[in-house]
Amino acid sequence: QVQLVESGGGLVQPGESLRLSCAASGRRISIYAMHWYRQAPGKQRELVASIGNDGSTAYLDSVKGRFTISRDNVKNTVDLQMNVLKPEDTAVYYCQGIRAWGQGTQVTVSS
């Protein structure tokens, strides 16, 4: 059974950084594309960043240049480095891949 567990969320001020991590168990992630989604209150879930099994990446336009997705196939983890955070980045962030979803981690950006 595949499990994805996110960590690293929290409350930060605008302009600060956070690093989210997603730890996978039950299957190796190495052959799978992995993704980070987010869902803000009252809004639809949206795809924030993706990383292919070849390391290729893609980002939501509004986070390009601020967020970086990375993977460690040895540790079986996928990270999302988020810099220059804005209030509009406030959401629950979810890791997705291997036909599974994590439980989500809250990110709140507020002064």
N, C-alpha and C positions, 0 to 999 in steps of 0.2 A: 504494500500500500504506500503510495507516494504522499509525503507530507512536505509542505512548504511553510516555514516559520519566519516571519519578518521581525526585525528588531531595529531600534535606532530612532524611532520617532520621538517627538517631543515638542515643547514650546520654545520658539526662538523669536528674536526681534528681526524686523526687516533688514536685509543685508547680510545676515548671518548664514551659517552653513550647517548642514546636517548630512550624515551618511547613513543610509538605510542598508540593511543587509538581509538577505533571504537565504536561509539554510535549507537545503533539500535533503530528504532522507527517503529511503525505499527504492531509489533508482539514481543512477548517475546522470548528471545533466549534460554530459559532454556532447551528446549527439543532438541535443534539442535547442531550439531557439527559446529564449527566456524573455520575459516581459515584466515591466512595471506599469501598473494602471493606477489611477486615482479617482476618487469620487468625493466631490464636495457636496455639502448639504443642499438638497433640492435640485441637484444636477445629475446628469447621466455619467456613468463611469466612462473614463476616457483613457486611451493608451498614451502613456507618457514616453516610454523608451523601450526599445527592443535590442537584443543582441543575438546574432545568429550563432550557429555552432562553429562558424569560421571566424567569429569575432567581429563581423560587420555590425554596424550600429545604425539606429534610426531614432529620431526624436520628434516629439510634438514641437511645432514651430515656436510656441511660447516659452519653451525651456531650452531651446538650442543655445549653446554657448554658456549656459549656466549649469546644466545637469550633465553628468557623465555616468553611463552604465558600464559595468565591467563584470567579468566572470572569472572564477577560479575553479577550474575543473578538478583540481586535486582536492581542494577543500569542499567542493560541491556547493559553492555559494555564488550568488549574484548580488552585486552591490549597486546602489544608486547614490552617487555623490551629488549633493545639491548645494550649489553656491548662490550667493546673492539672492536669497529667498525673498519672496514678495508675499504680501497678504493673500493674493489670489492663488498662491500655491497651497493654501490651507485645504486639507482634504485627508481622507483616509487613503493610504497608499497600499496597494496589493501587489504581491508577486504572483506571477502566473507562468505556468509551463508544465510540460509533461502531463497535460490534461488535468492539471490540478491548480487550485487557488490557495493562497495563504489566507490567514484570518484578518489581515490588515493591521496597519500601524498608523496611529494618528499623528499628523504633522500640522501644527498650528503656528502661523506666522503673524505675530501681533506685537504692537508696541504698548 
